[in-house]
Amino acid sequence: MVALPAGILASGFSNALHRRRNSLRRQVGKALQDGFIDPQERSDLHSQGASMSLARDEVAEILEQEGGSARGGLLSALW
């Protein structure tokens, strides 16, 4: 009997985490509209990730994935 509510809770947590990650990905996309992420934008994105309860490593990974693939690796030069 406990397994079903626990599964529902875990599913809800997983969905919320997925939504937060996608929200940060959208923010990274907006920051990349000019072709690169400057230090202030990177700091802001890390702050936004922290406010969404994302680990710093998760935020860094999203920045690398989105910035590296979206603009041919321009983000790496700023890392």
N, C-alpha and C positions, 0 to 999 in steps of 0.2 A: 504493500500500500504506500510506502514511503517513496518507492522508486519513481513512481509517476510524477509526484510533485517535484522531486529533486531533478528529474529530467526536464520538466517544464522550466524550472528555475535556471538550469544550466543552459538550456536553449535560449532563453530570454537574455541571459548574460552574453552569450556568444553573439546574438543578433545585435545587441547594444554595442559591443566592441567592434563589430563589423561596420556599423553605422558611423562610429567615431573615427575609425580609420579612413573610411571613405570621405568623411567630412574634411579630414586633414588633407587627403589627396586632392580634393577640390581646391582647398586653400593654396596648396603648393602649385597647382595649375594656374591659379590667379597670379601668384607671385612670379611665375615664369612667363607671363604675357610679354614682358619686355626682353625675354631671351635669357635671363640669368636671375639668380637669387643673390641679392647683396647681403652683407653681414647683418643689417638691421632686419631685413625680411626673414633671414634664417633664425635670428633670435626670437622674432615674433612668432614664427612657426613652432619653435621649440616651446615657447610659453603657451601657445594654443594647445599643443599636444599635452603639455602638463595639466592644463585646465580640464582636458578631456580624460585625465587619468591614464594617459598612454606613457609607457616607460620611455626614457630618453633614447634608449637603443631602438625602440620601435619607431620613434619619430625620425631618428637618423636613417633608419632603413627605408622608410617611406620617402624621405628627401632624396636619398640616393637612387631609389627605384624610379621615382617620378621625374626627378631632375635629370638623371642620367639617360633614361630612355626617351624622355620627351624632347630633349634638346641636344642630343648627340653628346652627352657627357659634360655639358658646360658646368654643371653643378660641381663635378669633381675638382675642377680647377679652383673653385672657391672653398673647398673643404679644407 
